[in-house]
Amino acid sequence: MAWWRRSGKRSPKGPSDGPNMAVDQQAVRRHLTEFASSRRGVEAYVEPPTNVTATTVILIAHDGEWTRRAAGSRDSAFALARSLEVPVYDVLQTGYPNRMREWNSRQRKKP
């Protein structure tokens, strides 16, 4: 009896988390497109993979509001951001804009 094995089927796409996770590119594109089209002054930042996450794209609006989605690889992250026709940066080279930190701070202070 192997009670320690995972029950259920494995996804044929690959793992659902971690740096080699499978990414639903269509869902990511829909979400980021909606965010970019409904806000002004949006910029994209590509974040490198870590031990627990894949490469991600973070979109930051003019007021600091942001959203993040896994993008798969670095190349696909830059291609996705460019397809949104927004400026795109490598977060390792530029860091995060202050407006993002300020927005996060304002969100924590809300009741």
Backbone as ProteinMPNN parsed JSONL, in Angstrom:
{"seq_chain_A": "MAWWRRSGKRSPKGPSDGPNMAVDQQAVRRHLTEFASSRRGVEAYVEPPTNVTATTVILIAHDGEWTRRAAGSRDSAFALARSLEVPVYDVLQTGYPNRMREWNSRQRKKP", "coords_chain_A": {"N_chain_A": [[0.848, -1.176, 0.0], [0.726, 2.061, -0.985], [0.515, 4.718, 0.454], [1.781, 7.14, 0.617], [2.235, 8.177, -1.863], [1.407, 10.593, -4.339], [-1.946, 11.309, -5.057], [-4.094, 11.28, -7.909], [-3.735, 12.668, -11.228], [-0.785, 13.623, -12.989], [0.049, 16.755, -14.453], [0.351, 17.023, -17.956], [1.835, 19.09, -18.942], [3.918, 19.811, -17.258], [5.659, 20.641, -14.167], [3.724, 22.416, -11.655], [4.688, 24.484, -10.19], [7.654, 26.297, -9.214], [10.922, 26.857, -10.768], [10.851, 25.607, -13.261], [8.254, 25.497, -14.019], [5.117, 24.844, -15.663], [3.584, 27.112, -17.86], [0.649, 28.841, -18.541], [0.443, 30.395, -21.26], [-1.499, 31.811, -22.731], [-3.423, 32.599, -20.825], [-1.82, 34.201, -19.209], [-1.085, 36.212, -21.033], [-3.643, 37.312, -21.586], [-4.353, 38.359, -19.038], [-2.261, 40.239, -18.531], [-2.534, 41.919, -20.755], [-5.076, 43.002, -20.302], [-4.572, 44.408, -17.918], [-2.582, 46.264, -18.766], [-3.997, 47.702, -20.719], [-5.998, 48.924, -19.296], [-4.922, 50.752, -17.604], [-2.808, 53.64, -17.131], [0.478, 54.716, -18.228], [1.997, 52.352, -17.994], [4.672, 50.15, -17.29], [6.921, 47.465, -17.983], [8.66, 44.988, -16.149], [11.136, 42.568, -16.143], [11.651, 39.769, -14.226], [14.14, 37.654, -12.819], [14.349, 33.997, -12.754], [13.876, 32.105, -9.718], [14.705, 29.806, -7.043], [12.201, 28.897, -6.49], [10.356, 30.079, -8.2], [9.358, 30.735, -11.593], [10.699, 32.629, -14.397], [9.432, 35.897, -14.319], [7.038, 38.441, -15.29], [6.472, 41.693, -14.377], [4.06, 44.155, -14.285], [3.849, 47.617, -13.947], [1.918, 50.311, -13.1], [1.34, 53.903, -13.619], [0.702, 54.93, -11.104], [1.829, 53.161, -9.368], [0.485, 50.825, -8.895], [0.499, 47.323, -9.356], [1.027, 44.177, -11.109], [1.831, 40.715, -11.33], [3.045, 38.007, -13.262], [3.948, 34.659, -14.102], [6.207, 33.893, -16.71], [7.594, 31.972, -18.044], [10.302, 31.638, -19.849], [13.202, 33.861, -20.006], [13.475, 35.065, -22.547], [10.863, 34.727, -23.591], [9.493, 36.269, -21.757], [10.44, 38.904, -22.236], [9.587, 39.135, -24.905], [6.81, 38.936, -24.597], [6.273, 41.233, -23.032], [7.116, 43.23, -24.81], [5.233, 42.85, -26.809], [3.021, 43.96, -25.69], [3.438, 46.545, -26.092], [4.689, 48.31, -24.284], [7.166, 50.045, -22.321], [10.008, 48.056, -21.497], [11.999, 46.549, -18.986], [14.947, 45.119, -17.487], [14.836, 43.914, -14.341], [17.041, 43.369, -12.768], [18.924, 45.112, -13.657], [17.79, 47.653, -13.44], [16.296, 47.831, -11.109], [13.382, 48.196, -8.932], [10.77, 50.596, -9.473], [10.291, 53.507, -7.395], [7.638, 54.242, -7.089], [6.208, 51.884, -6.987], [6.893, 50.756, -4.492], [5.865, 52.764, -2.882], [3.122, 52.545, -3.471], [2.637, 49.969, -2.467], [3.091, 50.486, 0.231], [1.006, 52.297, 0.777], [-1.162, 50.553, 0.423], [-0.873, 48.792, 2.561], [-1.48, 50.441, 4.677], [-4.18, 50.889, 4.506], [-7.422, 50.475, 5.993]], "CA_chain_A": [[0.0, 0.0, 0.0], [1.581, 3.241, -1.122], [-0.292, 5.875, 0.842], [2.586, 8.34, 0.536], [2.257, 8.667, -3.242], [0.387, 11.59, -4.676], [-3.088, 10.801, -5.805], [-4.45, 12.12, -9.044], [-2.863, 12.613, -12.391], [0.173, 14.694, -13.209], [-0.207, 17.566, -15.632], [1.289, 16.694, -19.027], [2.621, 20.279, -19.267], [5.087, 19.893, -16.397], [5.347, 21.012, -12.795], [2.855, 23.588, -11.52], [5.389, 25.546, -9.489], [9.098, 26.203, -9.321], [11.514, 27.547, -11.921], [10.541, 24.914, -14.514], [6.81, 25.306, -14.031], [4.372, 25.038, -16.904], [2.931, 28.417, -17.862], [-0.448, 28.998, -19.492], [0.796, 31.654, -21.916], [-2.703, 32.546, -23.145], [-4.006, 33.23, -19.637], [-0.891, 35.265, -18.814], [-1.234, 37.293, -22.011], [-4.944, 37.963, -21.353], [-4.302, 39.142, -17.809], [-1.36, 41.387, -18.685], [-3.129, 42.818, -21.742], [-6.159, 43.719, -19.618], [-3.96, 45.345, -16.975], [-1.909, 47.332, -19.51], [-4.956, 48.522, -21.467], [-6.922, 49.61, -18.397], [-4.17, 51.689, -16.774], [-1.895, 54.458, -17.943], [1.872, 54.77, -17.799], [2.435, 51.01, -17.598], [6.001, 49.684, -17.68], [7.133, 46.053, -17.669], [9.951, 44.61, -15.581], [11.348, 41.124, -16.201], [12.332, 39.284, -13.026], [14.791, 36.365, -13.091], [13.808, 32.86, -12.001], [14.49, 31.78, -8.433], [14.555, 28.38, -6.748], [10.784, 28.542, -6.339], [9.507, 30.703, -9.208], [9.854, 30.863, -12.96], [10.881, 34.015, -14.822], [8.155, 36.591, -14.244], [6.879, 39.8, -15.798], [5.674, 42.518, -13.484], [3.626, 45.405, -14.901], [3.666, 48.652, -12.939], [1.217, 51.476, -13.657], [1.878, 55.212, -13.231], [0.474, 55.182, -9.682], [2.526, 52.137, -8.603], [-0.26, 49.568, -8.871], [1.266, 46.346, -10.129], [0.603, 42.786, -11.211], [2.956, 39.849, -11.705], [2.685, 36.697, -13.793], [5.041, 33.827, -14.604], [6.293, 34.012, -18.164], [8.369, 30.879, -18.635], [11.723, 31.95, -20.025], [13.573, 35.272, -20.119], [13.155, 35.519, -23.901], [9.411, 34.852, -23.747], [9.057, 37.383, -20.915], [10.697, 40.141, -22.972], [8.711, 39.152, -26.081], [5.466, 39.225, -24.122], [6.219, 42.643, -22.63], [7.196, 44.058, -26.027], [3.978, 42.723, -27.555], [2.061, 44.857, -25.044], [3.856, 47.887, -26.505], [5.041, 49.122, -23.122], [8.61, 49.95, -22.072], [10.358, 46.848, -20.746], [13.294, 46.655, -18.339], [15.443, 43.994, -16.705], [14.823, 44.402, -12.964], [18.387, 43.253, -12.209], [19.698, 46.286, -14.079], [17.148, 48.927, -13.086], [15.597, 47.801, -9.832], [11.956, 48.518, -8.99], [10.54, 52.035, -9.304], [9.813, 53.912, -6.068], [6.179, 54.327, -7.05], [5.697, 50.568, -6.606], [7.044, 50.658, -3.042], [4.919, 53.704, -2.28], [1.788, 51.958, -3.62], [2.564, 48.877, -1.49], [2.975, 51.105, 1.557], [-0.36, 52.819, 0.896], [-2.094, 49.432, 0.546], [-0.755, 48.251, 3.925], [-2.075, 51.396, 5.631], [-5.644, 50.912, 4.38], [-8.079, 49.682, 7.045]], "C_chain_A": [[0.899, 1.248, 0.0], [0.798, 4.505, -0.804], [0.47, 7.182, 0.718], [2.68, 8.914, -0.872], [1.158, 9.693, -3.442], [-0.754, 10.926, -5.41], [-3.406, 11.759, -6.937], [-3.415, 12.03, -10.142], [-1.936, 13.817, -12.431], [-0.213, 15.473, -14.454], [0.791, 17.197, -16.725], [2.188, 17.873, -19.383], [3.909, 20.345, -18.464], [4.685, 20.338, -15.014], [4.519, 22.292, -12.73], [3.488, 24.705, -10.71], [6.89, 25.323, -9.626], [9.612, 26.818, -10.606], [11.216, 26.897, -13.261], [9.055, 24.677, -14.678], [6.213, 25.515, -15.419], [3.606, 26.356, -16.8], [1.848, 28.443, -18.929], [-0.274, 30.371, -20.152], [-0.431, 32.465, -22.323], [-3.338, 33.261, -21.963], [-3.13, 34.386, -19.163], [-1.055, 36.462, -19.737], [-2.556, 38.046, -21.815], [-4.896, 38.87, -20.129], [-3.453, 40.405, -17.98], [-1.898, 42.399, -19.696], [-4.232, 43.647, -21.111], [-5.596, 44.765, -18.666], [-3.369, 46.538, -17.728], [-2.899, 48.252, -20.217], [-5.89, 49.315, -20.552], [-6.224, 50.592, -17.454], [-3.233, 52.5, -17.65], [-0.488, 54.418, -17.374], [2.441, 53.434, -17.379], [3.824, 50.722, -18.153], [6.128, 48.23, -17.244], [8.546, 45.857, -17.138], [10.038, 43.096, -15.596], [12.185, 40.73, -14.995], [12.935, 37.916, -13.319], [14.123, 35.23, -12.316], [14.544, 32.706, -10.676], [14.352, 30.273, -8.221], [13.097, 27.953, -6.711], [9.864, 29.173, -7.369], [10.184, 30.698, -10.567], [10.165, 32.335, -13.231], [9.512, 34.687, -14.836], [8.218, 37.955, -14.909], [6.011, 40.528, -14.791], [5.35, 43.808, -14.23], [3.338, 46.397, -13.794], [3.068, 49.876, -13.612], [1.818, 52.768, -13.109], [1.745, 55.493, -11.738], [1.135, 54.141, -8.782], [1.766, 50.835, -8.476], [0.457, 48.573, -9.77], [0.582, 44.985, -10.149], [1.781, 41.976, -11.719], [2.406, 38.523, -12.22], [3.948, 35.98, -14.256], [5.026, 33.873, -16.121], [7.068, 32.878, -18.814], [9.841, 31.225, -18.692], [11.945, 33.462, -20.121], [13.179, 35.82, -21.491], [11.644, 35.691, -24.087], [8.865, 35.992, -22.895], [9.27, 38.72, -21.627], [9.788, 40.249, -24.195], [7.286, 39.502, -25.683], [5.321, 40.702, -23.762], [6.268, 43.561, -23.853], [5.9, 43.995, -26.824], [2.88, 43.599, -26.953], [2.332, 46.321, -25.39], [4.022, 48.829, -25.316], [6.559, 49.046, -22.966], [8.903, 48.726, -21.206], [11.795, 46.953, -20.243], [13.654, 45.342, -17.655], [15.582, 44.49, -15.272], [16.2, 44.28, -12.304], [19.246, 44.457, -12.566], [19.105, 47.597, -13.579], [16.589, 48.978, -11.675], [14.127, 48.126, -10.041], [11.769, 50.022, -8.817], [9.966, 52.335, -7.912], [8.299, 53.921, -5.984], [5.547, 52.987, -6.676], [5.77, 50.399, -5.084], [6.061, 51.571, -2.326], [3.495, 53.165, -2.35], [1.606, 50.831, -2.603], [2.379, 49.43, -0.08], [1.568, 51.648, 1.784], [-1.373, 51.693, 1.088], [-2.051, 48.824, 1.951], [-1.438, 49.131, 4.949], [-3.596, 51.442, 5.557], [-6.264, 50.026, 5.453], [-8.685, 48.394, 6.534]], "O_chain_A": [[1.724, 1.435, 0.895], [0.458, 5.273, -1.704], [-0.15, 8.246, 0.714], [3.162, 10.033, -1.047], [0.116, 9.652, -2.788], [-0.544, 10.083, -6.281], [-3.016, 12.926, -6.902], [-2.368, 11.399, -9.996], [-2.282, 14.899, -11.956], [-0.746, 14.903, -15.406], [1.981, 17.071, -16.438], [3.202, 17.687, -20.056], [4.902, 20.886, -18.949], [3.495, 20.409, -14.708], [4.593, 23.141, -13.619], [2.888, 25.768, -10.555], [7.331, 24.277, -10.102], [8.824, 27.255, -11.445], [11.314, 27.553, -14.297], [8.64, 23.765, -15.393], [6.744, 26.268, -16.235], [3.044, 26.666, -15.75], [2.099, 28.107, -20.086], [-0.783, 31.377, -19.657], [-0.399, 33.695, -22.262], [-3.749, 34.414, -22.088], [-3.641, 35.431, -18.76], [-1.153, 37.598, -19.274], [-2.585, 39.275, -21.871], [-5.347, 40.015, -20.179], [-3.878, 41.502, -17.617], [-1.735, 43.605, -19.512], [-4.323, 44.852, -21.349], [-6.095, 45.889, -18.616], [-3.625, 47.688, -17.372], [-2.665, 49.457, -20.305], [-6.509, 50.281, -20.996], [-6.871, 51.196, -16.599], [-2.904, 52.102, -18.767], [-0.286, 54.126, -16.196], [3.291, 53.383, -16.49], [4.12, 51.003, -19.314], [5.52, 47.813, -16.259], [9.498, 46.477, -17.613], [9.132, 42.411, -15.121], [13.267, 41.268, -14.761], [12.311, 37.1, -13.997], [13.415, 35.473, -11.338], [15.693, 33.128, -10.537], [13.927, 29.552, -9.125], [12.791, 26.773, -6.883], [8.682, 28.83, -7.411], [11.409, 30.661, -10.676], [9.917, 33.188, -12.379], [8.54, 34.103, -15.314], [9.286, 38.544, -15.072], [4.95, 40.042, -14.399], [6.247, 44.475, -14.746], [2.665, 46.07, -12.817], [3.63, 50.413, -14.566], [2.694, 52.736, -12.245], [2.567, 56.206, -11.163], [1.017, 54.224, -7.559], [2.318, 49.84, -8.006], [0.966, 48.942, -10.829], [-0.298, 44.684, -9.343], [2.628, 42.488, -12.451], [1.434, 37.988, -11.687], [4.892, 36.605, -14.737], [3.963, 33.89, -16.741], [7.181, 32.842, -20.039], [10.548, 31.116, -17.691], [11.002, 34.234, -20.294], [12.617, 36.91, -21.589], [11.196, 36.679, -24.669], [7.875, 36.62, -23.27], [8.383, 39.574, -21.622], [9.275, 41.327, -24.493], [6.626, 40.286, -26.367], [4.345, 41.344, -24.151], [5.543, 44.554, -23.918], [5.51, 44.981, -27.449], [1.915, 43.94, -27.637], [1.562, 47.213, -25.032], [3.569, 49.974, -25.332], [7.178, 48.087, -23.427], [8.14, 48.401, -20.296], [12.691, 47.386, -20.968], [12.779, 44.556, -17.291], [16.37, 45.399, -15.012], [16.494, 45.022, -11.367], [20.193, 44.781, -11.85], [19.839, 48.551, -13.322], [16.427, 50.059, -11.11], [13.674, 48.31, -11.171], [12.532, 50.658, -8.09], [9.249, 51.518, -7.333], [7.733, 53.641, -4.928], [4.457, 52.961, -6.105], [4.807, 49.948, -4.464], [5.495, 51.207, -1.295], [2.735, 53.309, -1.392], [0.564, 50.735, -1.955], [1.595, 48.896, 0.705], [1.002, 51.477, 2.863], [-2.339, 51.853, 1.834], [-3.079, 48.39, 2.471], [-1.922, 48.644, 5.971], [-4.239, 51.983, 6.457], [-5.726, 48.972, 5.791], [-9.266, 47.635, 7.309]]}, "name": "protein", "num_of_chains": 1, "seq": "MAWWRRSGKRSPKGPSDGPNMAVDQQAVRRHLTEFASSRRGVEAYVEPPTNVTATTVILIAHDGEWTRRAAGSRDSAFALARSLEVPVYDVLQTGYPNRMREWNSRQRKKP"}
